[in-house]
Protein backbone atom coordinates (compact mmCIF):
# COMPACT_ATOMS: atom_id res chain seq x y z
CA UNK A 1 0.00 0.00 0.00
CA UNK A 2 2.82 2.39 0.91
CA UNK A 3 4.70 1.85 -2.34
CA UNK A 4 1.46 2.19 -4.26
CA UNK A 5 0.82 5.59 -2.73
CA UNK A 6 4.31 6.97 -3.40
CA UNK A 7 4.74 5.34 -6.82
CA UNK A 8 3.15 8.20 -8.86
CA UNK A 9 5.43 10.79 -7.24
CA UNK A 10 8.49 8.56 -7.65
CA UNK A 11 7.71 7.88 -11.30
CA UNK A 12 7.11 11.56 -11.95
CA UNK A 13 10.43 12.49 -10.32
CA UNK A 14 12.24 9.75 -12.20
CA UNK A 15 10.76 10.68 -15.57
CA UNK A 16 11.00 14.46 -15.34
CA UNK A 17 14.03 15.05 -13.12
CA UNK A 18 16.34 12.09 -12.61
CA UNK A 19 16.46 10.85 -16.21
CA UNK A 20 16.74 14.33 -17.80
CA UNK A 21 19.44 15.29 -15.31
CA UNK A 22 21.36 12.09 -16.04
CA UNK A 23 21.06 12.80 -19.77
CA UNK A 24 22.35 16.34 -19.20
CA UNK A 25 25.36 15.03 -17.26
CA UNK A 26 26.13 12.57 -20.05
CA UNK A 27 25.82 15.33 -22.67
CA UNK A 28 28.15 17.59 -20.68
CA UNK A 29 31.03 15.18 -21.43
CA UNK A 30 30.44 15.38 -25.19
CA UNK A 31 32.07 17.92 -27.48
CA UNK A 32 31.26 19.77 -30.66
CA UNK A 33 32.83 19.12 -34.05
CA UNK A 34 31.46 21.81 -36.28
CA UNK A 35 27.73 21.65 -35.66
CA UNK A 36 27.72 18.00 -34.67
CA UNK A 37 27.65 16.70 -31.12
CA UNK A 38 30.23 13.96 -30.59
CA UNK A 39 29.43 11.89 -27.54
CA UNK A 40 32.11 10.44 -25.31
CA UNK A 41 33.84 11.10 -22.02
CA UNK A 42 35.62 14.38 -22.59
CA UNK A 43 36.03 16.65 -19.50
CA UNK A 44 37.09 19.51 -21.74
CA UNK A 45 33.91 21.49 -21.13
CA UNK A 46 34.52 21.57 -17.38
CA UNK A 47 38.17 22.48 -17.91
CA UNK A 48 37.07 25.34 -20.14
CA UNK A 49 34.56 26.62 -17.56
CA UNK A 50 37.22 26.96 -14.86
CA UNK A 51 40.02 28.23 -17.13
CA UNK A 52 38.11 30.60 -19.43
CA UNK A 53 37.92 33.92 -17.57
CA UNK A 54 34.62 34.90 -19.25
CA UNK A 55 32.87 31.79 -17.95
CA UNK A 56 34.52 31.89 -14.56
CA UNK A 57 33.57 35.55 -14.25
CA UNK A 58 29.93 34.70 -15.04
CA UNK A 59 29.95 32.15 -12.22
CA UNK A 60 31.52 34.66 -9.82
CA UNK A 61 29.01 37.33 -10.86
CA UNK A 62 26.13 34.97 -10.11
CA UNK A 63 27.56 34.09 -6.70
CA UNK A 64 28.24 37.72 -5.80
CA UNK A 65 24.81 38.97 -6.87
CA UNK A 66 23.09 36.09 -5.10
CA UNK A 67 25.02 36.65 -1.88
CA UNK A 68 24.28 40.40 -1.91
CA UNK A 69 20.58 39.84 -2.63
CA UNK A 70 20.25 37.18 0.07
CA UNK A 71 21.91 39.30 2.77
CA UNK A 72 19.96 42.47 1.94
CA UNK A 73 16.67 40.56 1.69
CA UNK A 74 17.18 38.94 5.10
CA UNK A 75 18.09 42.28 6.72
CA UNK A 76 14.96 43.91 5.29
CA UNK A 77 12.56 41.00 5.72
CA UNK A 78 13.30 40.24 9.37
CA UNK A 79 12.17 43.64 10.73
CA UNK A 80 9.12 43.57 8.45
CA UNK A 81 8.15 40.09 9.65
CA UNK A 82 8.73 41.14 13.28
CA UNK A 83 6.52 44.22 12.89
CA UNK A 84 3.71 42.14 11.40
CA UNK A 85 4.05 39.43 14.07
CA UNK A 86 4.48 41.61 17.15
CA UNK A 87 3.23 45.11 16.38
CA UNK A 88 0.26 44.58 14.09
CA UNK A 89 -2.92 43.49 15.93
CA UNK A 90 -3.85 39.86 15.32
CA UNK A 91 -7.04 40.78 13.45
CA UNK A 92 -5.02 42.83 10.93
CA UNK A 93 -2.10 40.47 10.41
CA UNK A 94 -3.72 38.57 7.56
CA UNK A 95 -4.34 41.83 5.73
CA UNK A 96 -0.75 42.90 6.36
CA UNK A 97 0.55 39.61 4.95
CA UNK A 98 -1.77 39.97 1.98
CA UNK A 99 -0.34 43.40 1.24
CA UNK A 100 3.18 42.03 1.70
CA UNK A 101 2.72 39.31 -0.94
CA UNK A 102 1.00 41.51 -3.52
CA UNK A 103 4.15 41.56 -5.72
CA UNK A 104 3.68 37.80 -6.21
CA UNK A 105 0.43 38.54 -8.03
CA UNK A 106 2.24 40.41 -10.78
CA UNK A 107 3.99 38.72 -13.66
CA UNK A 108 7.73 38.29 -13.12
CA UNK A 109 8.48 39.90 -16.49
CA UNK A 110 6.11 42.80 -15.84
CA UNK A 111 7.81 43.51 -12.48
CA UNK A 112 11.24 43.57 -14.11
CA UNK A 113 10.16 45.95 -16.88
CA UNK A 114 8.41 48.13 -14.31
CA UNK A 115 11.67 48.50 -12.40
CA UNK A 116 13.43 49.29 -15.68
CA UNK A 117 11.03 52.20 -16.17
CA UNK A 118 11.49 53.37 -12.58
CA UNK A 119 15.30 53.20 -12.66
CA UNK A 120 15.84 54.47 -16.21
CA UNK A 121 17.36 57.85 -17.07
CA UNK A 122 13.88 59.33 -17.41
CA UNK A 123 12.46 57.18 -14.62
CA UNK A 124 10.85 58.14 -11.35
CA UNK A 125 14.08 57.93 -9.32
CA UNK A 126 16.14 60.20 -11.55
CA UNK A 127 13.29 62.69 -11.99
CA UNK A 128 12.80 62.88 -8.24
CA UNK A 129 16.51 63.39 -7.56
CA UNK A 130 16.78 66.01 -10.31
CA UNK A 131 13.69 67.78 -9.03
CA UNK A 132 15.13 67.94 -5.52
CA UNK A 133 18.41 69.26 -6.87
CA UNK A 134 20.42 66.36 -5.42
CA UNK A 135 21.99 65.47 -8.76
CA UNK A 136 22.91 67.48 -11.85
CA UNK A 137 22.68 64.65 -14.37
CA UNK A 138 20.60 61.43 -14.44
CA UNK A 139 22.24 58.47 -12.74
CA UNK A 140 23.08 55.32 -14.68
CA UNK A 141 21.09 52.83 -12.62
CA UNK A 142 19.35 50.71 -15.24
CA UNK A 143 21.44 48.02 -16.96
CA UNK A 144 23.74 47.75 -13.95
CA UNK A 145 24.24 45.30 -11.09
CA UNK A 146 22.48 47.76 -8.78
CA UNK A 147 19.30 47.50 -10.85
CA UNK A 148 19.51 43.71 -10.84
CA UNK A 149 19.91 43.64 -7.06
CA UNK A 150 16.98 46.02 -6.55
CA UNK A 151 14.72 43.90 -8.76
CA UNK A 152 15.68 40.72 -6.93
CA UNK A 153 15.36 42.23 -3.45
CA UNK A 154 11.88 43.57 -4.23
CA UNK A 155 10.74 40.03 -4.92
CA UNK A 156 12.62 38.02 -2.31
CA UNK A 157 11.90 40.26 0.68
CA UNK A 158 8.30 39.12 0.40
CA UNK A 159 9.30 35.45 0.31
CA UNK A 160 11.58 35.80 3.33
CA UNK A 161 8.95 37.75 5.23
CA UNK A 162 6.58 34.79 4.99
CA UNK A 163 9.09 32.20 6.18
CA UNK A 164 10.36 34.37 9.05
CA UNK A 165 6.85 35.39 10.10
CA UNK A 166 5.85 31.72 10.26
CA UNK A 167 8.54 31.18 12.91
CA UNK A 168 8.00 34.42 14.82
CA UNK A 169 4.28 33.91 15.23
CA UNK A 170 4.89 30.55 16.90
CA UNK A 171 7.15 31.98 19.60
CA UNK A 172 5.64 32.18 23.05
CA UNK A 173 6.00 35.61 24.72
CA UNK A 174 7.15 33.71 27.80
CA UNK A 175 10.61 33.35 26.25
CA UNK A 176 11.15 37.11 26.22
CA UNK A 177 9.64 37.45 29.70
CA UNK A 178 11.93 34.77 31.10
CA UNK A 179 14.97 36.44 29.50
CA UNK A 180 13.92 39.80 30.99
CA UNK A 181 13.52 38.21 34.42
CA UNK A 182 17.07 36.94 34.12
CA UNK A 183 18.35 40.44 33.42
CA UNK A 184 18.66 40.32 29.62
CA UNK A 185 18.02 43.51 27.69
CA UNK A 186 16.19 43.67 24.36
CA UNK A 187 19.33 43.15 22.28
CA UNK A 188 20.55 40.25 24.44
CA UNK A 189 17.07 38.66 24.31
CA UNK A 190 17.00 38.94 20.56
CA UNK A 191 20.56 37.65 20.07
CA UNK A 192 20.41 34.73 22.50
CA UNK A 193 16.71 33.77 22.43
CA UNK A 194 14.64 35.12 19.53
CA UNK A 195 17.19 34.78 16.71
CA UNK A 196 18.28 31.19 17.48
CA UNK A 197 14.64 30.07 17.69
CA UNK A 198 13.73 31.73 14.38
CA UNK A 199 16.92 30.77 12.54
CA UNK A 200 15.24 27.81 10.75
CA UNK A 201 12.76 30.21 9.12
CA UNK A 202 15.55 32.62 8.20
CA UNK A 203 17.73 29.89 6.68
CA UNK A 204 14.82 28.31 4.81
CA UNK A 205 13.94 31.63 3.23
CA UNK A 206 17.60 32.41 2.56
CA UNK A 207 18.10 29.05 0.85
CA UNK A 208 15.01 29.54 -1.34
CA UNK A 209 16.27 33.02 -2.18
CA UNK A 210 19.69 31.60 -3.10
CA UNK A 211 18.23 28.90 -5.34
CA UNK A 212 15.78 31.14 -7.17
CA UNK A 213 18.22 34.03 -7.51
CA UNK A 214 21.26 32.15 -8.80
CA UNK A 215 19.17 30.33 -11.41
CA UNK A 216 17.21 33.37 -12.60
CA UNK A 217 17.64 34.55 -16.18
CA UNK A 218 14.90 37.16 -16.64
CA UNK A 219 15.85 39.78 -14.04
CA UNK A 220 19.59 40.01 -14.93
CA UNK A 221 18.70 40.05 -18.62
CA UNK A 222 16.15 42.87 -18.35
CA UNK A 223 17.57 44.99 -15.54
CA UNK A 224 21.26 44.17 -15.85
CA UNK A 225 21.41 44.10 -19.62
CA UNK A 226 24.43 42.38 -21.11
CA UNK A 227 26.98 44.50 -19.28
CA UNK A 228 27.66 41.78 -16.72
CA UNK A 229 26.94 38.16 -17.62
CA UNK A 230 25.57 35.74 -15.08
CA UNK A 231 25.66 31.96 -15.36
CA UNK A 232 22.04 31.57 -16.59
CA UNK A 233 22.67 34.21 -19.25
CA UNK A 234 25.82 32.40 -20.33
CA UNK A 235 23.90 29.13 -20.59
CA UNK A 236 21.27 30.79 -22.78
CA UNK A 237 23.99 32.26 -25.00
CA UNK A 238 25.47 28.80 -25.54
CA UNK A 239 22.05 27.42 -26.43
CA UNK A 240 20.68 30.29 -28.51
CA UNK A 241 23.69 31.68 -30.34
CA UNK A 242 26.42 29.05 -30.31
CA UNK A 243 24.27 25.92 -30.29
CA UNK A 244 26.88 24.35 -28.01
CA UNK A 245 24.64 21.98 -26.06
CA UNK A 246 27.50 20.05 -24.36
CA UNK A 247 28.99 23.25 -22.93
CA UNK A 248 25.55 24.50 -21.89
CA UNK A 249 24.97 21.17 -20.15
CA UNK A 250 28.29 21.43 -18.31
CA UNK A 251 27.43 24.95 -17.17
CA UNK A 252 24.05 23.70 -15.93
CA UNK A 253 25.71 20.88 -14.00
CA UNK A 254 28.03 23.40 -12.35
CA UNK A 255 25.00 25.49 -11.43
CA UNK A 256 23.30 22.44 -9.91
CA UNK A 257 26.50 21.63 -8.01
CA UNK A 258 26.55 25.13 -6.49
CA UNK A 259 22.93 24.76 -5.38
CA UNK A 260 23.71 21.33 -3.90
CA UNK A 261 26.62 22.76 -1.91
CA UNK A 262 24.33 25.52 -0.63
CA UNK A 263 21.75 22.93 0.38
CA UNK A 264 24.22 20.89 2.42
CA UNK A 265 25.54 24.08 4.02
CA UNK A 266 22.00 24.92 5.18
CA UNK A 267 20.72 21.37 5.68
CA UNK A 268 20.81 21.47 9.48
CA UNK A 269 18.15 24.21 9.42
CA UNK A 270 16.09 22.98 6.46
CA UNK A 271 13.62 20.83 8.34
CA UNK A 272 9.96 21.37 7.53
CA UNK A 273 8.88 20.51 11.08
CA UNK A 274 10.92 23.46 12.37
CA UNK A 275 9.58 26.09 9.96
Buried (B, 14 or more C-beta within 10 A) or exposed (E): EEEEEEEEEEEEEEEEEEEEEEEBBBBBBBBBEEEEBEEEEBEBBBEBBEEEEEBEBBBEBBBBBBEBBBEBBBEBBBEBBBBBBEEBEEEEBEEBBEEBEEBEEEEBEEBBBBBBEBBBEEBEBBBEBBEEEEEEEBBEBBBBBBBBBBBBBBBBBBBBBBBBBBBBBEBEEEEBEEBBEEEBEEEEBBEEBBEEBBBBBBBBBBBBBBBBBBBBBBBBBBBBBEEBBBBBBBBBBBBEEEEBBBBBBBBBBBBBEBBEEBEEEBEEBBEEEBB
